[in-house]
Structures are given as C-alpha cells and as structure tokens.
Amino acid sequence: MQHQKLPKDFPYLADMYQDDYFPEFLVDKIKAAIEEVVGLLEQGKFSETEIQVVLDQMTSKINDLQEEFEENDSEIETGARESIAATVEEILRFFSVDIDIEEAIRERDW
C-alpha cells in the first residue's frame, strides 16, 4: 500500500518564518519537532492514541524551546501559538487524523 506523503512544499509555520521577531533557527527547531510527527504519519496507520503520544512529545520539545526564544529576544506568544496550531491542524487534516487541535497540543505551556 502506498503511504501518503506530505507535499515537499508544505508551508510549515509560514507566519513564523515571515516574522523577523522569531529567529529562523528556532523556528527550524519547532519545524523539526513537527516533522517527527509527520514522519510517523507518513509511515501509515497508527491509532489516535499512538499519534497523540507523538504529538505530546512534539509539544514538550516545543515547550523546551521557550527559554531559548527568550534568550534571543523572542517568545512563543500568540502569533507563534496560532502558527504552530495552524500547521499541526493542517497536517492532521491532510492525514485524516480526527484529533481536535486543542487536544493535539494539550501539553503546551505557551
């Protein structure tokens, strides 16, 4: 069976990449955490429970970046939250994963 692949030009975190307030190398770290979820989803069928575990791990990795954002005169604030949520939501929709975005990023502390 052919597994779905996210298009190579998928616009991860578009709003964050377009805003100079967010250091690009840190946005890249958020993107890398999200790409780990995509890697799992591209492998095929996983239960929503398994997917949620990986989403929680992704969210924890993003949580861990907050201090680094602050050290670089930035923060994971409303614009970042919306950009991360929109990216994750679009990925879940693409792979037909029926997890609400608030549940998907339930571990966030940003």
N, CA, C and O atoms as a GROMACS GRO file, in nm:
protein
  440
    1MET      N    1   0.083  -0.119   0.000
    1MET     CA    2   0.000   0.000   0.000
    1MET      C    3   0.088   0.126   0.000
    1MET      O    4   0.184   0.136   0.076
    2GLN      N    5   0.053   0.219  -0.084
    2GLN     CA    6   0.127   0.345  -0.093
    2GLN      C    7   0.088   0.436   0.024
    2GLN      O    8  -0.030   0.465   0.043
    3HIS      N    9   0.186   0.479   0.099
    3HIS     CA   10   0.158   0.569   0.211
    3HIS      C   11   0.154   0.712   0.161
    3HIS      O   12   0.224   0.750   0.067
    4GLN      N   13   0.070   0.790   0.225
    4GLN     CA   14   0.061   0.932   0.190
    4GLN      C   15   0.187   1.004   0.235
    4GLN      O   16   0.242   0.974   0.341
    5LYS      N   17   0.231   1.098   0.155
    5LYS     CA   18   0.345   1.183   0.191
    5LYS      C   19   0.298   1.328   0.187
    5LYS      O   20   0.226   1.370   0.096
    6LEU      N   21   0.341   1.403   0.287
    6LEU     CA   22   0.311   1.545   0.286
    6LEU      C   23   0.387   1.609   0.170
    6LEU      O   24   0.503   1.575   0.147
    7PRO      N   25   0.325   1.700   0.095
    7PRO     CA   26   0.396   1.764  -0.017
    7PRO      C   27   0.525   1.830   0.030
    7PRO      O   28   0.530   1.889   0.138
    8LYS      N   29   0.630   1.818  -0.052
    8LYS     CA   30   0.760   1.874  -0.014
    8LYS      C   31   0.754   2.024   0.012
    8LYS      O   32   0.834   2.078   0.089
    9ASP      N   33   0.660   2.092  -0.053
    9ASP     CA   34   0.649   2.238  -0.037
    9ASP      C   35   0.546   2.277   0.069
    9ASP      O   36   0.500   2.391   0.072
   10PHE      N   37   0.510   2.182   0.156
   10PHE     CA   38   0.413   2.212   0.262
   10PHE      C   39   0.463   2.332   0.343
   10PHE      O   40   0.578   2.332   0.388
   11PRO      N   41   0.378   2.433   0.364
   11PRO     CA   42   0.423   2.556   0.432
   11PRO      C   43   0.421   2.545   0.586
   11PRO      O   44   0.328   2.592   0.651
   12TYR      N   45   0.524   2.482   0.640
   12TYR     CA   46   0.536   2.476   0.786
   12TYR      C   47   0.550   2.617   0.844
   12TYR      O   48   0.631   2.696   0.795
   13LEU      N   49   0.474   2.648   0.946
   13LEU     CA   50   0.494   2.768   1.027
   13LEU      C   51   0.514   2.894   0.944
   13LEU      O   52   0.599   2.977   0.974
   14ALA      N   53   0.434   2.908   0.839
   14ALA     CA   54   0.453   3.018   0.743
   14ALA      C   55   0.458   3.154   0.812
   14ALA      O   56   0.545   3.236   0.781
   15ASP      N   57   0.366   3.178   0.904
   15ASP     CA   58   0.362   3.310   0.970
   15ASP      C   59   0.487   3.335   1.053
   15ASP      O   60   0.536   3.448   1.060
   16MET      N   61   0.539   3.231   1.117
   16MET     CA   62   0.659   3.249   1.199
   16MET      C   63   0.782   3.275   1.111
   16MET      O   64   0.866   3.359   1.145
   17TYR      N   65   0.791   3.205   1.000
   17TYR     CA   66   0.906   3.226   0.911
   17TYR      C   67   0.903   3.366   0.848
   17TYR      O   68   1.007   3.421   0.815
   18GLN      N   69   0.783   3.422   0.832
   18GLN     CA   70   0.773   3.554   0.769
   18GLN      C   71   0.793   3.668   0.868
   18GLN      O   72   0.804   3.784   0.828
   19ASP      N   73   0.798   3.637   0.997
   19ASP     CA   74   0.807   3.740   1.100
   19ASP      C   75   0.948   3.741   1.161
   19ASP      O   76   0.991   3.642   1.220
   20ASP      N   77   1.018   3.852   1.145
   20ASP     CA   78   1.155   3.863   1.195
   20ASP      C   79   1.166   3.853   1.347
   20ASP      O   80   1.275   3.835   1.400
   21TYR      N   81   1.054   3.863   1.416
   21TYR     CA   82   1.054   3.853   1.562
   21TYR      C   83   1.099   3.713   1.606
   21TYR      O   84   1.155   3.696   1.715
   22PHE      N   85   1.074   3.615   1.522
   22PHE     CA   86   1.110   3.477   1.554
   22PHE      C   87   1.240   3.439   1.484
   22PHE      O   88   1.245   3.434   1.361
   23PRO      N   89   1.347   3.411   1.562
   23PRO     CA   90   1.473   3.371   1.499
   23PRO      C   91   1.452   3.244   1.415
   23PRO      O   92   1.395   3.146   1.463
   24GLU      N   93   1.499   3.248   1.291
   24GLU     CA   94   1.473   3.139   1.199
   24GLU      C   95   1.526   3.005   1.250
   24GLU      O   96   1.462   2.902   1.231
   25PHE      N   97   1.643   3.006   1.315
   25PHE     CA   98   1.699   2.880   1.362
   25PHE      C   99   1.612   2.816   1.471
   25PHE      O  100   1.613   2.694   1.488
   26LEU      N  101   1.538   2.899   1.545
   26LEU     CA  102   1.447   2.844   1.646
   26LEU      C  103   1.317   2.795   1.582
   26LEU      O  104   1.261   2.694   1.624
   27VAL      N  105   1.271   2.866   1.481
   27VAL     CA  106   1.154   2.820   1.407
   27VAL      C  107   1.187   2.685   1.342
   27VAL      O  108   1.103   2.596   1.335
   28ASP      N  109   1.311   2.672   1.294
   28ASP     CA  110   1.356   2.544   1.237
   28ASP      C  111   1.346   2.431   1.340
   28ASP      O  112   1.313   2.318   1.305
   29LYS      N  113   1.374   2.461   1.467
   29LYS     CA  114   1.366   2.359   1.572
   29LYS      C  115   1.222   2.317   1.596
   29LYS      O  116   1.194   2.199   1.620
   30ILE      N  117   1.130   2.414   1.591
   30ILE     CA  118   0.987   2.379   1.604
   30ILE      C  119   0.946   2.294   1.485
   30ILE      O  120   0.876   2.193   1.500
   31LYS      N  121   0.990   2.335   1.366
   31LYS     CA  122   0.957   2.259   1.245
   31LYS      C  123   1.009   2.116   1.257
   31LYS      O  124   0.939   2.021   1.220
   32ALA      N  125   1.131   2.098   1.309
   32ALA     CA  126   1.188   1.964   1.324
   32ALA      C  127   1.103   1.878   1.417
   32ALA      O  128   1.084   1.759   1.391
   33ALA      N  129   1.052   1.938   1.524
   33ALA     CA  130   0.966   1.863   1.617
   33ALA      C  131   0.836   1.821   1.547
   33ALA      O  132   0.788   1.709   1.566
   34ILE      N  133   0.782   1.909   1.466
   34ILE     CA  134   0.659   1.877   1.392
   34ILE      C  135   0.688   1.770   1.286
   34ILE      O  136   0.605   1.682   1.262
   35GLU      N  137   0.805   1.778   1.223
   35GLU     CA  138   0.840   1.681   1.119
   35GLU      C  139   0.849   1.539   1.175
   35GLU      O  140   0.827   1.443   1.102
   36GLU      N  141   0.882   1.525   1.303
   36GLU     CA  142   0.885   1.392   1.364
   36GLU      C  143   0.745   1.330   1.363
   36GLU      O  144   0.730   1.211   1.339
   37VAL      N  145   0.644   1.413   1.388
   37VAL     CA  146   0.505   1.365   1.382
   37VAL      C  147   0.471   1.327   1.238
   37VAL      O  148   0.410   1.223   1.214
   38VAL      N  149   0.511   1.412   1.144
   38VAL     CA  150   0.484   1.384   1.003
   38VAL      C  151   0.549   1.251   0.963
   38VAL      O  152   0.489   1.172   0.890
   39GLY      N  153   0.672   1.228   1.010
   39GLY     CA  154   0.741   1.103   0.979
   39GLY      C  155   0.661   0.982   1.022
   39GLY      O  156   0.653   0.883   0.950
   40LEU      N  157   0.602   0.989   1.140
   40LEU     CA  158   0.518   0.881   1.189
   40LEU      C  159   0.394   0.866   1.102
   40LEU      O  160   0.359   0.755   1.060
   41LEU      N  161   0.328   0.977   1.074
   41LEU     CA  162   0.204   0.973   0.995
   41LEU      C  163   0.229   0.920   0.854
   41LEU      O  164   0.143   0.852   0.798
   42GLU      N  165   0.346   0.950   0.798
   42GLU     CA  166   0.376   0.903   0.662
   42GLU      C  167   0.403   0.753   0.658
   42GLU      O  168   0.397   0.691   0.552
   43GLN      N  169   0.433   0.694   0.773
   43GLN     CA  170   0.459   0.550   0.776
   43GLN      C  171   0.332   0.468   0.759
   43GLN      O  172   0.338   0.351   0.722
   44GLY      N  173   0.219   0.529   0.786
   44GLY     CA  174   0.096   0.454   0.767
   44GLY      C  175   0.001   0.466   0.883
   44GLY      O  176  -0.008   0.570   0.948
   45LYS      N  177  -0.070   0.357   0.909
   45LYS     CA  178  -0.182   0.360   1.003
   45LYS      C  179  -0.136   0.344   1.147
   45LYS      O  180  -0.077   0.242   1.184
   46PHE      N  181  -0.163   0.443   1.226
   46PHE     CA  182  -0.139   0.436   1.370
   46PHE      C  183  -0.270   0.473   1.439
   46PHE      O  184  -0.353   0.543   1.382
   47SER      N  185  -0.287   0.426   1.560
   47SER     CA  186  -0.407   0.461   1.633
   47SER      C  187  -0.398   0.608   1.676
   47SER      O  188  -0.290   0.665   1.684
   48GLU      N  189  -0.514   0.667   1.703
   48GLU     CA  190  -0.513   0.805   1.751
   48GLU      C  191  -0.437   0.816   1.882
   48GLU      O  192  -0.374   0.918   1.909
   49THR      N  193  -0.442   0.712   1.964
   49THR     CA  194  -0.369   0.713   2.091
   49THR      C  195  -0.218   0.721   2.065
   49THR      O  196  -0.148   0.798   2.130
   50GLU      N  197  -0.170   0.641   1.970
   50GLU     CA  198  -0.027   0.644   1.937
   50GLU      C  199   0.013   0.779   1.878
   50GLU      O  200   0.120   0.833   1.910
   51ILE      N  201  -0.072   0.833   1.795
   51ILE     CA  202  -0.044   0.964   1.735
   51ILE      C  203  -0.041   1.071   1.843
   51ILE      O  204   0.045   1.159   1.841
   52GLN      N  205  -0.135   1.064   1.938
   52GLN     CA  206  -0.138   1.164   2.046
   52GLN      C  207  -0.011   1.159   2.130
   52GLN      O  208   0.038   1.264   2.173
   53VAL      N  209   0.043   1.041   2.154
   53VAL     CA  210   0.169   1.028   2.229
   53VAL      C  211   0.280   1.106   2.158
   53VAL      O  212   0.357   1.178   2.221
   54VAL      N  213   0.287   1.090   2.026
   54VAL     CA  214   0.390   1.160   1.949
   54VAL      C  215   0.362   1.311   1.947
   54VAL      O  216   0.456   1.391   1.951
   55LEU      N  217   0.236   1.349   1.940
   55LEU     CA  218   0.201   1.492   1.947
   55LEU      C  219   0.242   1.551   2.082
   55LEU      O  220   0.290   1.664   2.088
   56ASP      N  221   0.222   1.474   2.190
   56ASP     CA  222   0.262   1.522   2.323
   56ASP      C  223   0.414   1.538   2.330
   56ASP      O  224   0.463   1.635   2.388
   57GLN      N  225   0.487   1.445   2.270
   57GLN     CA  226   0.633   1.456   2.268
   57GLN      C  227   0.676   1.579   2.189
   57GLN      O  228   0.766   1.652   2.230
   58MET      N  229   0.611   1.603   2.076
   58MET     CA  230   0.638   1.721   1.994
   58MET      C  231   0.615   1.848   2.076
   58MET      O  232   0.698   1.939   2.076
   59THR      N  233   0.501   1.853   2.144
   59THR     CA  234   0.465   1.971   2.221
   59THR      C  235   0.565   1.994   2.335
   59THR      O  236   0.601   2.108   2.362
   60SER      N  237   0.609   1.888   2.399
   60SER     CA  238   0.709   1.902   2.506
   60SER      C  239   0.840   1.958   2.451
   60SER      O  240   0.905   2.039   2.516
   61LYS      N  241   0.879   1.913   2.331
   61LYS     CA  242   1.001   1.966   2.269
   61LYS      C  243   0.987   2.116   2.241
   61LYS      O  244   1.081   2.193   2.259
   62ILE      N  245   0.868   2.155   2.196
   62ILE     CA  246   0.844   2.298   2.170
   62ILE      C  247   0.844   2.374   2.302
   62ILE      O  248   0.898   2.484   2.310
   63ASN      N  249   0.782   2.316   2.407
   63ASN     CA  250   0.785   2.379   2.539
   63ASN      C  251   0.929   2.407   2.582
   63ASN      O  252   0.959   2.513   2.636
   64ASP      N  253   1.017   2.310   2.557
   64ASP     CA  254   1.156   2.322   2.599
   64ASP      C  255   1.232   2.432   2.526
   64ASP      O  256   1.342   2.470   2.568
   65LEU      N  257   1.176   2.484   2.418
   65LEU     CA  258   1.243   2.590   2.341
   65LEU      C  259   1.213   2.730   2.395
   65LEU      O  260   1.275   2.827   2.352
   66GLN      N  261   1.120   2.741   2.488
   66GLN     CA  262   1.077   2.874   2.532
   66GLN      C  263   1.192   2.958   2.586
   66GLN      O  264   1.204   3.077   2.554
   67GLU      N  265   1.277   2.896   2.667
   67GLU     CA  266   1.389   2.971   2.725
   67GLU      C  267   1.483   3.020   2.616
   67GLU      O  268   1.533   3.133   2.622
   68GLU      N  269   1.507   2.935   2.517
   68GLU     CA  270   1.594   2.973   2.407
   68GLU      C  271   1.534   3.090   2.327
   68GLU      O  272   1.607   3.178   2.282
   69PHE      N  273   1.404   3.089   2.309
   69PHE     CA  274   1.339   3.203   2.243
   69PHE      C  275   1.363   3.331   2.324
   69PHE      O  276   1.398   3.435   2.268
   70GLU      N  277   1.344   3.322   2.456
   70GLU     CA  278   1.364   3.440   2.542
   70GLU      C  279   1.508   3.490   2.536
   70GLU      O  280   1.532   3.610   2.534
   71GLU      N  281   1.603   3.398   2.532
   71GLU     CA  282   1.744   3.437   2.522
   71GLU      C  283   1.773   3.510   2.392
   71GLU      O  284   1.872   3.583   2.383
   72ASN      N  285   1.688   3.492   2.293
   72ASN     CA  286   1.705   3.556   2.163
   72ASN      C  287   1.602   3.667   2.141
   72ASN      O  288   1.563   3.697   2.028
   73ASP      N  289   1.557   3.728   2.253
   73ASP     CA  290   1.464   3.841   2.248
   73ASP      C  291   1.337   3.809   2.170
   73ASP      O  292   1.289   3.891   2.092
   74SER      N  293   1.285   3.690   2.192
   74SER     CA  294   1.163   3.647   2.127
   74SER      C  295   1.085   3.564   2.228
   74SER      O  296   1.133   3.540   2.339
   75GLU      N  297   0.967   3.521   2.190
   75GLU     CA  298   0.893   3.430   2.276
   75GLU      C  299   0.788   3.357   2.194
   75GLU      O  300   0.749   3.402   2.086
   76ILE      N  301   0.744   3.245   2.247
   76ILE     CA  302   0.635   3.171   2.183
   76ILE      C  303   0.507   3.235   2.235
   76ILE      O  304   0.454   3.196   2.339
   77GLU      N  305   0.459   3.334   2.161
   77GLU     CA  306   0.342   3.410   2.203
   77GLU      C  307   0.225   3.382   2.111
   77GLU      O  308   0.226   3.282   2.038
   78THR      N  309   0.125   3.467   2.112
   78THR     CA  310   0.001   3.441   2.040
   78THR      C  311   0.022   3.408   1.893
   78THR      O  312  -0.033   3.310   1.842
   79GLY      N  313   0.102   3.488   1.824
   79GLY     CA  314   0.127   3.462   1.681
   79GLY      C  315   0.192   3.327   1.659
   79GLY      O  316   0.156   3.254   1.567
   80ALA      N  317   0.287   3.293   1.745
   80ALA     CA  318   0.355   3.164   1.734
   80ALA      C  319   0.257   3.050   1.764
   80ALA      O  320   0.253   2.951   1.692
   81ARG      N  321   0.179   3.066   1.869
   81ARG     CA  322   0.080   2.963   1.904
   81ARG      C  323  -0.013   2.936   1.786
   81ARG      O  324  -0.040   2.821   1.752
   82GLU      N  325  -0.062   3.044   1.726
   82GLU     CA  326  -0.155   3.029   1.614
   82GLU      C  327  -0.088   2.963   1.494
   82GLU      O  328  -0.148   2.880   1.426
   83SER      N  329   0.038   3.000   1.469
   83SER     CA  330   0.110   2.942   1.356
   83SER      C  331   0.137   2.793   1.379
   83SER      O  332   0.122   2.712   1.287
   84ILE      N  333   0.178   2.758   1.501
   84ILE     CA  334   0.204   2.617   1.533
   84ILE      C  335   0.073   2.538   1.523
   84ILE      O  336   0.069   2.431   1.462
   85ALA      N  337  -0.033   2.591   1.583
   85ALA     CA  338  -0.162   2.521   1.581
   85ALA      C  339  -0.213   2.504   1.438
   85ALA      O  340  -0.262   2.397   1.402
   86ALA      N  341  -0.201   2.608   1.357
   86ALA     CA  342  -0.249   2.600   1.219
   86ALA      C  343  -0.170   2.496   1.140
   86ALA      O  344  -0.228   2.421   1.061
   87THR      N  345  -0.039   2.491   1.161
   87THR     CA  346   0.045   2.394   1.091
   87THR      C  347   0.008   2.251   1.132
   87THR      O  348  -0.012   2.165   1.047
   88VAL      N  349  -0.002   2.228   1.262
   88VAL     CA  350  -0.034   2.094   1.312
   88VAL      C  351  -0.175   2.053   1.266
   88VAL      O  352  -0.197   1.939   1.225
   89GLU      N  353  -0.269   2.146   1.274
   89GLU     CA  354  -0.406   2.118   1.232
   89GLU      C  355  -0.411   2.079   1.085
   89GLU      O  356  -0.481   1.985   1.047
   90GLU      N  357  -0.339   2.151   1.002
   90GLU     CA  358  -0.337   2.122   0.858
   90GLU      C  359  -0.277   1.984   0.831
   90GLU      O  360  -0.325   1.910   0.745
   91ILE      N  361  -0.172   1.949   0.905
   91ILE     CA  362  -0.109   1.817   0.889
   91ILE      C  363  -0.206   1.707   0.931
   91ILE      O  364  -0.221   1.607   0.861
   92LEU      N  365  -0.273   1.725   1.045
   92LEU     CA  366  -0.370   1.625   1.090
   92LEU      C  367  -0.482   1.609   0.988
   92LEU      O  368  -0.526   1.497   0.960
   93ARG      N  369  -0.528   1.719   0.932
   93ARG     CA  370  -0.633   1.715   0.830
   93ARG      C  371  -0.582   1.640   0.706
   93ARG      O  372  -0.654   1.557   0.650
   94PHE      N  373  -0.460   1.670   0.664
   94PHE     CA  374  -0.402   1.607   0.545
   94PHE      C  375  -0.401   1.454   0.561
   94PHE      O  376  -0.432   1.381   0.467
   95PHE      N  377  -0.365   1.408   0.680
   95PHE     CA  378  -0.356   1.264   0.704
   95PHE      C  379  -0.487   1.205   0.759
   95PHE      O  380  -0.491   1.090   0.803
   96SER      N  381  -0.594   1.285   0.756
   96SER     CA  382  -0.726   1.241   0.803
   96SER      C  383  -0.724   1.187   0.946
   96SER      O  384  -0.787   1.086   0.977
   97VAL      N  385  -0.649   1.257   1.033
   97VAL     CA  386  -0.644   1.221   1.174
   97VAL      C  387  -0.747   1.306   1.246
   97VAL      O  388  -0.744   1.429   1.241
   98ASP      N  389  -0.839   1.240   1.314
   98ASP     CA  390  -0.951   1.310   1.377
   98ASP      C  391  -0.918   1.341   1.523
   98ASP      O  392  -0.981   1.289   1.616
   99ILE      N  393  -0.818   1.427   1.542
   99ILE     CA  394  -0.783   1.474   1.677
   99ILE      C  395  -0.799   1.626   1.675
   99ILE      O  396  -0.740   1.694   1.591
  100ASP      N  397  -0.880   1.677   1.767
  100ASP     CA  398  -0.901   1.822   1.776
  100ASP      C  399  -0.768   1.890   1.807
  100ASP      O  400  -0.686   1.836   1.882
  101ILE      N  401  -0.746   2.008   1.752
  101ILE     CA  402  -0.618   2.076   1.768
  101ILE      C  403  -0.589   2.107   1.915
  101ILE      O  404  -0.474   2.098   1.958
  102GLU      N  405  -0.690   2.142   1.992
  102GLU     CA  406  -0.666   2.170   2.135
  102GLU      C  407  -0.618   2.044   2.207
  102GLU      O  408  -0.534   2.052   2.297
  103GLU      N  409  -0.672   1.930   2.168
  103GLU     CA  410  -0.627   1.803   2.226
  103GLU      C  411  -0.487   1.769   2.174
  103GLU      O  412  -0.402   1.722   2.249
  104ALA      N  413  -0.466   1.793   2.046
  104ALA     CA  414  -0.337   1.760   1.983
  104ALA      C  415  -0.221   1.829   2.054
  104ALA      O  416  -0.114   1.769   2.072
  105ILE      N  417  -0.240   1.955   2.094
  105ILE     CA  418  -0.131   2.029   2.159
  105ILE      C  419  -0.163   2.055   2.306
  105ILE      O  420  -0.127   2.159   2.361
  106ARG      N  421  -0.230   1.959   2.367
  106ARG     CA  422  -0.277   1.974   2.506
  106ARG      C  423  -0.164   1.992   2.607
  106ARG      O  424  -0.186   2.047   2.715
  107GLU      N  425  -0.045   1.946   2.574
  107GLU     CA  426   0.067   1.955   2.668
  107GLU      C  427   0.137   2.091   2.666
  107GLU      O  428   0.232   2.114   2.741
  108ARG      N  429   0.090   2.180   2.581
  108ARG     CA  430   0.161   2.308   2.566
  108ARG      C  431   0.154   2.392   2.693
  108ARG      O  432   0.054   2.391   2.765
  109ASP      N  433   0.261   2.465   2.719
  109ASP     CA  434   0.258   2.565   2.827
  109ASP      C  435   0.294   2.702   2.771
  109ASP      O  436   0.354   2.784   2.840
  110TRP      N  437   0.256   2.725   2.644
  110TRP     CA  438   0.275   2.853   2.579
  110TRP      C  439   0.142   2.902   2.529
  110TRP      O  440   0.134   3.009   2.470
   0.00000   0.00000   0.00000
